[in-house]
Amino acid sequence: MHIALFNIPAYGHVTPTLAVVAELVRRGHRVSYAVTEEFAAQVRATGARLVPYATTLPSATRVEDWPSDDPVAMASLALDEAVAILPGLQASFDEDRPDLVLHDFGALAARRLAHRWNVPAICLASTHVPSADDEERAESLENRDIWFADDPGWAEHRRRFREFLDEAGIELSIDDYVGLPERCLVPIPREFQINGECVDARYTFVGPCIGDREFQGDWTEPAAGRPLLLVALGSAGSKQADFYRSCVEAFGNTPWQMVMSTGRLAPEVLAPLPANVNAYSSVPQLRLLARADAFITHAGMGSALEAMYHEVPMVAVPQINDQFVNAAQIEALGLGVHLPLSEATPARLRGAAEAIAADPVIAGHLAAMRRAIDAAGGTSAACDFIERLLP
């Protein structure tokens, strides 16, 4: 069968899909993956065909930031992207229509395309999914509309979105189109989902889908025998020179071996570094976590799941969006501690890392979460679900 996957150009959204795509290809399906050229190597390594598009979203390579503190601007960016890339995606697929569409919840054009081709669509969540019942959801949407009632930008966004749906003959409300998929694969364990017991049957929890990630490269441990600490803030929120310097002050010239992944911050900015500290723009995170004793993380969902998979305790220092929810869950479930960025002094960072690395209760909670991850089925369960919906 021909399966098309539509994603947004963000590592936290693309990386969790790669193992699923590789397994679908291994099972004999043909997968076309629509995303930007930035992810060409990762996509092609799975055996999928890349269908590239030119994004209108903010780009780290162009040194552009997301307006994450402006919900109207964020919503408009997603719609602008869908409108801009839709014609090209239609042209790429109309002569080679897929039998099924997989799509990130942020890839707004995908569900419209599935409607055009009259094929099943499966949303791929990259974070927590809605757990409210219909009454709570209606109240939340009503409160939102009241909040934005006097915002002309919100009214214009809603007008344009309605037009986007009407053009395709889609009668769903805007909120149902965006927020209520027909069916959704959730690559997190239900045990980590906020109010997981309340999530309805349209959401299928399969746990993290983790492959070998060979495209990330290899890693040679710089000093065997030392406890290993990984520090990483993802890509979007990584330009935090003062934070990394606090980590150096906290762990430099100590028994720890610290590896820092600095993302958009050039490692040279932090030089010179103590002998027990290494800084790189990027690292093969899974390989390091397989060896790490503690992880100071921004609590992005991908990083949190990888740490749970390898049973690594976390010091969660959230920066934006769902990272705050994840950090709260990490602490509430006893998988680590939540340390707000404003309180991340060298003394607090070192104290937190040393405490979680030595805590047998946290180790027990991590072991229980790993058992839940294994029971969820991961990549195999995700592909079984997808195959059941193929015509």
ZIPENOR-V638807 format. One record per residue. SS is DSSP state (2 for helix, 1 for strand, 0 for the rest). NEAR is the number of other ideal C-beta (glycine too) atoms within 10 Angstrom. D_LAST is the distance of its C-alpha to the last C-alpha in Angstrom with 2 decimals. Layout:
SS_NEAR_D_LAST, SS_NEAR_D_LAST
This chain:
0_15_8.66, 1_16_10.61, 1_24_11.17, 1_29_14.04, 1_28_16.51, 1_29_19.28, 0_23_22.43, 0_20_26.08, 0_20_28.88, 0_22_30.23, 2_18_30.58, 2_18_29.95, 2_22_26.49, 2_23_25.53, 2_23_26.97, 2_26_24.96, 2_26_21.65, 2_23_22.91, 2_22_22.53, 2_28_18.86, 2_27_18.25, 2_20_20.44, 2_22_18.66, 2_25_15.19, 2_16_17.09, 2_11_18.86, 0_13_15.75, 0_7_15.07, 0_20_12.78, 1_16_14.34, 1_22_15.34, 1_19_17.30, 1_25_19.60, 1_25_21.47, 1_26_24.83, 0_20_28.47, 2_13_30.31, 2_16_32.05, 2_21_29.15, 2_13_28.65, 2_10_30.08, 2_22_28.00, 2_27_24.68, 2_13_25.59, 2_16_26.77, 0_23_23.25, 0_15_22.16, 0_24_20.19, 1_16_21.18, 1_17_23.30, 1_18_22.90, 1_17_26.24, 0_19_27.55, 0_10_31.06, 0_17_31.29, 0_13_33.75, 0_17_33.87, 0_15_37.03, 0_13_37.37, 0_18_39.45, 0_7_40.40, 0_6_41.89, 0_9_43.53, 0_10_41.87, 0_11_41.40, 0_16_38.88, 0_13_40.52, 0_14_39.31, 0_8_42.15, 0_12_41.15, 2_14_37.99, 2_17_38.17, 2_13_38.46, 2_14_35.54, 2_19_33.28, 2_18_34.51, 2_17_33.85, 2_19_30.15, 2_18_29.92, 2_15_32.08, 2_20_29.79, 2_22_26.68, 2_17_28.66, 2_15_30.09, 2_22_27.05, 2_20_24.59, 2_10_25.89, 2_15_25.69, 2_20_22.14, 2_14_21.11, 2_9_23.06, 2_16_21.58, 2_20_17.91, 0_11_18.14, 0_6_18.61, 0_12_15.91, 0_14_13.16, 0_22_10.77, 0_16_6.99, 1_22_8.18, 1_26_11.83, 1_27_14.19, 1_23_17.65, 1_21_21.10, 0_20_22.51, 0_20_25.15, 0_25_22.96, 2_25_23.30, 2_25_21.90, 2_26_18.38, 2_24_17.37, 2_21_18.95, 2_25_16.98, 2_21_13.60, 2_17_15.17, 2_17_16.33, 2_17_13.03, 0_7_11.27, 0_19_8.53, 1_18_8.50, 1_23_11.78, 1_22_13.44, 1_23_17.20, 1_25_19.16, 1_22_22.59, 0_24_25.59, 0_22_28.10, 0_19_28.79, 0_21_26.59, 0_19_28.12, 0_16_29.66, 0_14_31.53, 0_10_30.92, 2_9_30.58, 2_8_34.36, 2_12_35.06, 2_16_32.46, 2_12_33.98, 2_11_37.42, 2_14_36.47, 2_14_35.07, 2_10_38.20, 2_10_40.45, 2_13_38.72, 2_12_39.21, 2_9_42.84, 2_11_43.35, 0_17_42.15, 0_9_43.61, 0_8_46.39, 0_12_44.41, 2_9_43.97, 2_13_41.51, 2_18_39.16, 2_13_39.49, 2_12_38.75, 2_20_35.71, 2_17_34.30, 2_10_35.17, 2_13_33.41, 2_22_30.26, 2_14_30.17, 2_10_30.59, 2_19_27.70, 2_18_25.36, 2_10_27.04, 2_11_26.64, 0_14_22.84, 0_9_23.17, 0_17_22.05, 0_9_24.03, 0_13_23.62, 0_14_26.91, 2_17_27.61, 2_16_27.94, 2_13_24.64, 2_19_22.86, 2_17_24.67, 2_14_25.13, 0_16_22.46, 0_20_18.91, 0_14_16.15, 0_14_15.52, 1_19_17.48, 1_22_18.03, 1_24_21.80, 0_27_23.26, 0_26_26.55, 0_24_27.85, 0_17_28.07, 0_19_31.76, 0_24_32.35, 0_20_30.54, 0_17_33.07, 0_10_33.21, 2_17_30.19, 2_8_30.72, 2_12_30.25, 0_20_26.83, 0_12_24.29, 0_6_20.99, 0_13_18.85, 1_19_20.22, 1_19_19.30, 1_22_22.22, 0_23_21.75, 0_27_25.10, 0_22_25.97, 0_26_23.90, 0_20_26.81, 0_20_26.91, 0_12_30.05, 0_17_30.62, 2_10_32.66, 2_16_32.68, 2_16_35.03, 0_10_37.70, 0_7_39.99, 0_16_42.86, 0_6_46.23, 0_13_47.95, 0_14_51.20, 0_11_53.28, 0_9_52.22, 0_8_53.59, 0_15_53.54, 0_16_51.22, 1_22_48.49, 1_29_47.60, 1_24_44.76, 1_27_45.11, 1_23_42.29, 0_28_41.53, 0_22_38.28, 0_18_38.42, 0_22_38.69, 0_21_41.65, 0_22_43.37, 0_18_46.37, 0_20_48.59, 2_13_51.59, 2_8_53.74, 2_22_51.18, 2_24_50.93, 2_14_54.74, 2_19_54.96, 2_24_52.84, 2_20_55.16, 2_15_58.16, 2_24_56.69, 2_24_55.72, 0_16_57.79, 0_11_60.35, 0_16_59.03, 0_10_57.66, 0_22_54.10, 1_23_52.23, 1_26_50.34, 1_23_47.59, 1_26_46.71, 1_25_43.67, 0_23_44.97, 0_22_42.05, 0_16_43.44, 0_19_46.97, 0_13_48.75, 2_16_49.99, 2_9_53.35, 2_12_54.09, 2_17_54.60, 0_8_56.95, 0_6_59.12, 0_15_57.33, 0_13_58.81, 0_10_58.23, 0_18_55.77, 1_23_53.49, 1_16_50.96, 1_22_49.08, 1_14_46.19, 0_14_43.99, 0_14_40.94, 0_21_40.48, 0_17_37.75, 2_25_37.45, 2_17_35.48, 2_18_38.12, 2_22_40.91, 2_22_39.47, 0_14_39.22, 0_15_43.00, 0_21_43.99, 0_18_46.21, 1_25_45.56, 1_28_43.51, 1_27_44.79, 1_30_41.69, 0_26_40.71, 0_28_38.15, 0_27_35.11, 2_23_32.02, 2_22_31.13, 2_25_34.70, 2_27_35.08, 2_22_32.05, 2_23_33.28, 2_26_36.68, 2_28_35.37, 2_21_33.41, 0_19_36.73, 0_20_38.82, 0_25_40.97, 0_26_42.96, 1_29_42.76, 1_27_45.26, 1_28_43.05, 0_28_44.60, 0_23_42.11, 0_19_42.39, 0_14_39.84, 0_17_36.88, 0_18_35.06, 2_24_37.43, 2_15_39.93, 2_15_37.49, 2_28_36.59, 2_25_40.29, 2_15_41.09, 2_21_38.41, 2_27_39.70, 2_16_43.15, 2_10_42.21, 0_16_40.24, 0_18_43.03, 0_25_41.19, 1_32_43.89, 1_21_45.91, 1_20_45.51, 0_22_48.21, 0_12_48.33, 2_15_49.00, 2_7_52.32, 2_11_53.46, 0_20_52.32, 0_13_55.83, 2_15_56.60, 2_11_58.08, 2_17_55.14, 2_23_52.59, 2_19_54.50, 2_15_55.23, 2_24_51.61, 2_28_50.27, 2_19_52.94, 2_15_52.46, 2_25_48.70, 2_21_49.01, 0_13_51.58, 0_16_50.09, 2_7_48.95, 2_9_47.40, 2_21_45.05, 2_16_44.28, 2_12_43.38, 2_19_41.05, 2_24_39.30, 2_10_38.92, 2_15_37.38, 2_22_34.90, 2_16_33.96, 2_12_33.32, 2_15_31.03, 2_22_29.16, 2_12_28.79, 2_13_27.61, 2_21_24.86, 0_17_23.08, 2_22_22.83, 2_21_20.63, 2_14_19.19, 2_19_18.29, 2_28_16.71, 2_23_14.43, 2_13_13.59, 2_16_12.65, 2_22_10.47, 2_14_8.63, 2_8_8.23, 2_14_6.32, 0_13_3.80, 0_7_0.00
